[in-house]
Amino acid sequence: MNVTLACEPFAGPLAERLAALAMRPGAGEVALYWLGQAGFVIDFADRRILIDPYLSDSLAVKYAGTRWPHQRMTPSPIELEELGRPDLVLCTHRHTDHMDPETLGPLASSWTSLRFVVPAAVAEEARRRCHADDERLVLVDVGTDIEPLAGLRLRAIAAAHESLDTDQAGRHKWLGYVIDVEGVRLYHSGDSIPYPGLVEAVRALAPDVALLPVNGRDEVRRMNGMPGNFTLDEAVSLCRDAEVPVMIAHHHGLFDFNTIAPETIDERAAIETGRGLRLLRARFGTCWRVRS
């Protein structure tokens, strides 16, 4: 596929941008907005999908007074009621910063026909966190290839957070998603590290844009139950080896114990420009328009 990507900075609130009809993407165009951590809004035509939205402070409440208090470094860029009506929500795995009951539950209550794509391996947890019955859950596993909305093709790919964990039925607990819409192909890896076969799988899928976490991992966090992600080097290497032309680096700037300095990403982006990879740092106040 041959696509172009434009970065459009905006100064006003995200809510105003999402509500502006004049900003809606046209035919053959997809608009991306960052919600923080691994969360994104994806707009196309008259549809809106969300991936891994964490818009509450539920983790700060859960871990108050502990070694890892999970206080936000920056506030949520938008209030739940300002999102407008989403047509679909994708969750890559069960961790609260990706499957947040205080974000998903109110969405389910406000929009009673809203459906949630979740890993089949964590269906029971998803029911509780999404406050949704089975009819509203779209259960997927590695290899699933579905059309949950007209004009949107979705495929599930394995993620290793930090291992390729499965349930007793062999279904994967951590997923990434490949999204085909408006002639544009996006790859959201979910939380993952490199694993054998990942480069080949991504190369075969030929995404135009990869949305990859870059907060890395270390033994201290791992021993405290916080599995990690790609380092910046690993994410860049995946894109270069799999021939992905554009990468948006995310999963940074939310918790001070689990992030990477923004200038580190920006410095690497300047280097990669001369090597054929367009590396972008996820940031608030930017709309990425991808056109087929």
Summary of the structure (lengths in Angstrom):
residues: 292
radius of gyration: 17.6
end to end distance: 7.6
largest distance: 50.2
contacts: 997
relative contact order: 0.17
helix: 26%
strand: 28%
